[in-house]
Amino acid sequence: MNVALLAHPAEQVAPRLLGAVLTHETPEGTVSVAITETEAYSGTADPASHAYRGRTPRNAVMFGPAGHLYVYRSHGLHWCANIVTGTDGVASAVLIRAGRVIDGEDLARKRRGAKVESSRLARGPGNFCQALGITAEHNGTDLLMGASVVLSEGEPVPAALVRVGPRVGVSKAHDWQHRFYLAGDPTVSAYRLSPRAKPSAGA
């Protein structure tokens, strides 16, 4: 993956990441997941973004450079992985919501549970990280420089398969059309409107 492909606003990069592959090599083995669902978060201009109120120790990775991994814990339970995009110094990131395990399924199932269906191994941002073994220790990883977690280009995705819709489960700017996913793919997570969501201005 070329950093030039990521050096654009999150809402432009998010659909381009569909079909791209995240691979994590560990002593246990290697798992690779092809991305099937993403969400764009536009930084200080986006009320739903962690960077909306400016830089903090928690969100510093979001401010660049592009190609790094921003990992945070959601609701104190699950790790979530974001790929930093845009210009260095300007917060922008794409949340990886779901994917299809294409290598290392046995290891992914060991991490997720023996009875989990193949289509659900990396379905949802928390499950995506669990299947890959991504945790807080990977926050800030350069995905393009040969670290243990690597982002690479996968099979091209036909434009006709890409769908766009509102973001899942956020209460602010939830109706921004910043969610991108593959039509009909069983690994894509179900849409869920936050009970605290209110109408907002579009992006």
C-alpha positions as CSV (number, residue, x, y, z in Angstrom):
1,M,0.0,0.0,0.0
2,N,1.4,3.4,-1.0
3,V,1.1,6.2,1.5
4,A,0.0,8.5,-1.3
5,L,-3.3,6.5,-1.4
6,L,-3.9,7.4,2.2
7,A,-2.9,11.0,2.2
8,H,-6.4,12.3,1.6
9,P,-9.5,13.1,3.7
10,A,-10.9,10.1,5.5
11,E,-14.2,10.1,3.6
12,Q,-12.2,9.8,0.3
13,V,-9.9,7.0,1.7
14,A,-12.6,4.9,3.4
15,P,-14.1,3.5,0.2
16,R,-10.7,2.9,-1.2
17,L,-9.8,0.7,1.7
18,L,-12.5,-1.8,0.9
19,G,-10.7,-5.0,-0.3
20,A,-7.4,-3.9,1.3
21,V,-5.8,-6.4,3.6
22,L,-4.6,-6.1,7.2
23,T,-2.1,-8.8,8.2
24,H,-0.8,-9.4,11.7
25,E,2.2,-11.8,12.3
26,T,2.5,-13.1,15.9
27,P,4.4,-16.0,17.5
28,E,1.0,-17.8,17.4
29,G,0.8,-17.5,13.7
30,T,-0.5,-15.1,11.0
31,V,-4.0,-13.8,10.4
32,S,-5.0,-11.7,7.3
33,V,-8.3,-10.0,6.9
34,A,-9.7,-8.3,3.8
35,I,-11.6,-5.2,4.7
36,T,-15.3,-5.2,3.9
37,E,-16.7,-2.2,5.9
38,T,-15.3,1.1,7.0
39,E,-16.3,4.4,8.5
40,A,-14.7,7.8,8.0
41,Y,-14.0,10.3,10.9
42,S,-13.0,13.8,9.8
43,G,-11.2,15.1,12.9
44,T,-11.9,18.5,14.4
45,A,-14.7,19.2,11.9
46,D,-16.6,16.0,12.8
47,P,-18.7,15.9,16.1
48,A,-18.4,12.1,16.2
49,S,-14.6,12.1,15.9
50,H,-12.3,11.6,18.9
51,A,-10.4,14.6,17.7
52,Y,-13.4,16.9,17.6
53,R,-12.2,18.9,20.6
54,G,-8.5,18.9,19.6
55,R,-5.4,16.9,20.3
56,T,-5.0,14.8,23.5
57,P,-2.6,12.1,24.5
58,R,-5.3,9.6,23.6
59,N,-6.0,10.7,20.1
60,A,-2.5,12.1,19.1
61,V,-1.9,9.3,16.5
62,M,-5.0,10.6,14.6
63,F,-3.1,13.8,13.7
64,G,-0.7,12.0,11.5
65,P,1.2,10.9,9.6
66,A,-1.0,8.8,7.3
67,G,-0.6,5.0,7.4
68,H,-0.4,4.6,11.1
69,L,-2.7,2.6,13.3
70,Y,-4.9,4.4,15.8
71,V,-6.2,1.9,18.4
72,Y,-8.7,2.7,21.2
73,R,-10.9,0.8,23.6
74,S,-14.7,1.1,23.0
75,H,-17.0,1.2,26.1
76,G,-14.1,-0.3,28.1
77,L,-14.6,-3.6,26.4
78,H,-13.3,-3.9,22.8
79,W,-10.3,-2.6,20.9
80,C,-11.0,-0.8,17.7
81,A,-8.6,-0.2,14.8
82,N,-8.4,2.9,12.7
83,I,-6.1,3.7,9.8
84,V,-4.8,7.3,9.9
85,T,-5.3,9.3,6.7
86,G,-4.9,12.8,5.4
87,T,-2.2,15.4,6.0
88,D,0.3,15.2,8.9
89,G,-1.0,17.5,11.6
90,V,-4.7,17.3,10.6
91,A,-6.7,14.7,12.4
92,S,-8.3,12.1,10.1
93,A,-8.9,8.4,10.4
94,V,-10.9,5.5,9.0
95,L,-12.5,3.0,11.4
96,I,-12.3,-0.6,10.2
97,R,-15.7,-2.0,11.0
98,A,-15.5,-5.5,9.5
99,G,-13.6,-7.9,7.3
100,R,-13.3,-11.4,5.8
101,V,-10.6,-13.7,7.2
102,I,-8.5,-14.9,4.2
103,D,-5.6,-16.4,6.0
104,G,-5.2,-17.9,9.5
105,E,-8.8,-18.8,10.1
106,D,-8.0,-21.4,12.7
107,L,-6.1,-18.8,14.8
108,A,-8.8,-16.2,14.3
109,R,-11.4,-18.8,15.5
110,K,-9.2,-19.7,18.5
111,R,-9.2,-16.0,19.5
112,R,-12.9,-15.5,18.8
113,G,-14.4,-18.8,19.8
114,A,-14.7,-22.3,18.4
115,K,-18.4,-22.0,17.4
116,V,-18.2,-18.6,15.7
117,E,-19.2,-18.7,12.0
118,S,-16.6,-17.8,9.5
119,S,-18.6,-14.8,8.3
120,R,-18.7,-13.4,11.9
121,L,-15.0,-13.9,12.9
122,A,-14.1,-10.2,12.0
123,R,-17.7,-8.8,11.8
124,G,-17.8,-5.6,13.9
125,P,-14.8,-3.4,14.9
126,G,-14.2,-5.2,18.2
127,N,-14.3,-8.6,16.6
128,F,-12.1,-7.4,13.8
129,C,-9.4,-6.5,16.3
130,Q,-9.9,-9.7,18.3
131,A,-9.5,-11.9,15.3
132,L,-6.3,-10.2,14.3
133,G,-5.0,-9.9,17.8
134,I,-4.7,-6.1,17.7
135,T,-4.6,-4.4,21.1
136,A,-3.4,-1.1,22.7
137,E,0.3,-2.1,22.1
138,H,-0.2,-1.6,18.4
139,N,-1.4,2.0,18.7
140,G,0.9,4.1,16.5
141,T,2.2,1.2,14.4
142,D,3.4,2.2,11.0
143,L,1.4,-0.1,8.7
144,L,3.5,0.6,5.7
145,M,7.0,-0.1,7.1
146,G,7.1,-3.8,7.7
147,A,5.9,-3.9,11.3
148,S,4.1,-6.9,12.7
149,V,0.8,-5.4,11.5
150,V,0.9,-4.5,7.7
151,L,-1.7,-2.9,5.4
152,S,-1.5,-4.1,1.8
153,E,-3.6,-3.8,-1.4
154,G,-6.0,-6.7,-2.0
155,E,-8.2,-7.7,-4.9
156,P,-9.8,-4.8,-6.6
157,V,-13.4,-4.1,-5.6
158,P,-15.9,-3.3,-8.3
159,A,-17.4,0.1,-7.8
160,A,-20.9,-1.4,-8.3
161,L,-20.5,-3.4,-5.1
162,V,-19.7,-0.3,-2.9
163,R,-22.6,1.0,-0.8
164,V,-22.7,4.2,1.3
165,G,-24.8,4.9,4.4
166,P,-24.9,6.5,7.8
167,R,-22.5,5.6,10.6
168,V,-23.4,2.9,13.1
169,G,-24.1,3.4,16.8
170,V,-22.8,7.0,17.1
171,S,-25.0,9.7,18.7
172,K,-23.4,12.7,17.0
173,A,-23.3,13.2,13.2
174,H,-24.7,9.7,12.9
175,D,-26.5,10.6,9.7
176,W,-23.4,11.7,7.8
177,Q,-22.9,9.3,4.9
178,H,-19.5,8.2,5.9
179,R,-20.0,4.4,6.2
180,F,-18.8,2.3,3.2
181,Y,-19.4,-1.4,2.8
182,L,-19.6,-4.2,0.2
183,A,-23.2,-5.0,-0.9
184,G,-24.4,-8.4,0.1
185,D,-21.3,-9.4,1.9
186,P,-22.1,-11.6,5.0
187,T,-19.2,-10.2,6.9
188,V,-20.6,-6.7,7.0
189,S,-22.1,-5.7,10.4
190,A,-25.7,-4.8,10.8
191,Y,-26.8,-1.2,10.8
192,R,-27.8,0.1,14.3
193,L,-29.0,3.6,15.1
194,S,-27.9,4.9,18.5
195,P,-30.9,5.5,20.8
196,R,-29.2,8.8,21.7
197,A,-28.9,9.9,18.0
198,K,-30.3,13.2,16.9
199,P,-30.5,14.7,13.4
200,S,-27.4,16.7,12.4
201,A,-26.1,18.7,9.5
202,G,-24.6,16.6,6.7
203,A,-20.9,16.6,5.9
